[in-house]
Every structure is written in structure tokens, then in C-alpha cells.
């Protein structure tokens, strides 16, 4: 984590300054400043259009009754991409552009998903008998919990298959 912070707050700004100086030497000071201003405006416009599209997909997923995990990730990447594009510099512009283009964002999403699934662990636990939360549970269901649950979860890629409803025994 400390290495990441050093990269973001020390190495990246120094690299940005170096690239800006080299571009300024190649095309001149005023064209470089104009290019940085222009890409800031273009980044804001791209952020606006991609942000609206991500918001629309998020609402569509909610309306369809799906968990909008992909849409939330895309929305976060659009925000980060826009922040990188608005930040003056050519390296951050390139990173921001990659995060705003849907194809490269999808590739990045797949990479992050693979890394996250390799590191993620989930635990499900019920409340203890006799606790305040346990007494609320007993009042709602009419029965005390018989035991605690512990386990892990993984993502299932079978959207057609329906999971059984735990309340299908007639009690609601």
C-alpha cells in the first residue's frame, strides 16, 4: 500500500512534469498548454457522456431486478477516468482515456474481477440466542434459530438457473 501511495503522489507527478517538458520542447510552450486545456475540456465532455450511459445501465439493471455490480464498477471507473482526464498531464490523460473507453474498461473489469475473486472470502453468521437481535428474529419468524451458519461464497455464472426460495414452504 505504501508503494502505491509513493507511485501516485511522488513518481506520477514527477513523470508528468517530465513528459510535459518534453512535449513543450517538441511542439512549443503555448501549443502544449493549449493541448492540456483542450484535453481537459474533452475529458469533461467524455466523462459526461460515459457517466450518463453508466447511470442509465445502472437504472436498467435495477429495473430488471438484477444486482448492478458491473454497472457500479463501470460507474466508479468512469469517475476515476474523468478525474484522470481533468488532471493536467499526458500520462493521466492516457490512463483516464483507458478507463472511459468501454472496451478497455471491460478488459480492466475482467482483470480486477479475477484478482478480487482470488482474494475474496465471505462469511454468513446468524445472531446468538438471547441477544436483542435474536429476540427480534424470534418475534418475526415465531421460532428460535436452531444453529449458527458459517460459510463462504463464490460467484455463479448461471443466470438462467433459479435458486430455491427459502420461504417456499408456505410461511411468509
N, C-alpha and C positions, 0 to 999 in steps of 0.2 A: 504494500500500500504506500509506503514511504517513497519507493522508487517511482510509482505512478505520479505522486504529487510533485516530485522533483522534475519528472518529464514534463508535466503540464505547466508548472509555474516557473521553471528555470530554462530547461532545454528548448521547449517550444517557442517562447518569446525570443530567445537568442537566435534560433534558426529563422524565425520570421523576419527579424531585423536584417539578418544576413541576406536572405532572399530578396527583401525589398531593396536593399542597397545594390545588389547585383542587377536586378531588373532596372533600377534607376540609372545605373551606369550604362546599361544596354540601350534603353529607349529614352532616357532623359527623366528629369525630376518631375516636370509637370504632367507628362503622359502617365507616369507611374502613379502619381497622386490621383489623376483623373480615373485611371483604371481601378484603383482601390475604392474610390467613391462610387463608380459605376457598378462594381460588383456588390457593393453594399446594398444599393437600390435593387439590383436584380435578385439578390438573395432575399430581400424582404418580399418581393413580389412572388418568388418561388415558394417561400415559406407560407405566404398567404394562400396560394392555390393548393399546395400539398396539404396544408393544415385543414383547409375546408374539406378536401377529399377524405382525409383520415377521420375527421369528425363525422362525415356522412356515413362512412363504412362502420364506425363505432355505433352510431344510432341504428343503422340497418341490422347489425348483429344483435343489438338489444331487442329490437322489434321482432326479430326472428326467434327470440328466446335462447340464443346461443351466448356462451361466455365470450366476451370480446377481448380475449387475451392477445391475439395477433393485432387487433386494432389498437389496443392500448400501447403495445410495443411500438407499432408504427407511429402513433401519435408522439410518443416520447422521442423517437428518433427524428421526427420532423422538427420538434422543438430544439433538440441538440443541433441538428443540421442548420436550422435557421440562426441559432446563436453563433455557430462557427462561421456562417456566411456573413453575418453582420459584423463580426470581429474583423478589424483591418488586418490583412495579411493574405499571402497567396497559399500558404500551407493549410491554414484553417479554412480557406475558401474551398480547397480541393476536398478536405475531409467533410465539410458541410455539404458540398455538392453530392458526394457519395451517399450521405445519409438522407438526402432529399430525393434522389432518383429511385423510383420504385424497384427497379431490377437489382441494383446494388444493395438497397435496403433489405430486400428479400434474402439475398445471399448472407448479409450480416445477421439477419434474424435467425437463419438456419444455423450459423456458426454459434451464436450466443445460446440458442436452444440446446445444441449438443453439449456445450460446456456446462450449462445450467443443469441439465438432466443428469450429467455425470456427478454433480456435486450436491444435488438436492436430496433432502430427506424430509419426510412428513411424518408427524405423529398425531394420532387422534386419541384423545382421552376424555372419559366422562367425568362427572363430578363425583366427589366422595359422598357416601351415605352419611346423612346427618348434617351436611353443610347447608347453608342458606340456598345455594343454587340447587342442591339435591332436593330440598323440600319444594321448591318451585316446580321441579321436574315431576315429582310425585303428584302434585296437585293437578298438573296438566294431563298426565297420562293415566293417573289412577293406580299406578303400580310403582314400586321402588325399582331402581336399576339393579339387576342381578349381579353384574360384574363390570369391571373396567375394561376398556378397549385400548389396545395399543397396536400400532401397525405402521406400515409405510405405504406410499402411493407411487404410482408411475403413470405417465400419460398413455392413454389408449388411443390408437389410431383407427377405430372402427365406429364412425359416426352413425352408421345405419343400425347398429345393434343397440337395443334399448336395455338399460339396466332395470332390474326389477324394482318396483316401488315398495319400500319397506312398510308402507301403511296399506298394502293391498289386502290385508286380512279383514277388512270391513270396518275397522275402527278408524275414526277421524278425529 
